[in-house]
């Protein structure tokens, strides 16, 4: 596969970064929700720490692997496939670069 031009890589950077940020936010929602019972005194610090540790060992550990800064087209494609980014919100050039990364998960599912 041909490497994208510098301008195209710049165009891919924004959706790739947005996808990573949004997936981290979604992965941390359970931890944020666990703070409410802790603040109200219904949960101890150990339970809160266990929940945070579980999140750190689970979904957030996998995200950097899917969002390799050296392969922005796959990071942006991952955002499109996972529904974080809407297909019509990216330019045609970005969509063209992501085509291979989008087609692969669609074929295997």
Helices and strands as residue ranges (DSSP letters): H 6-39, H 45-57, H 59-66, H 72-81, G 87-89, H 92-108
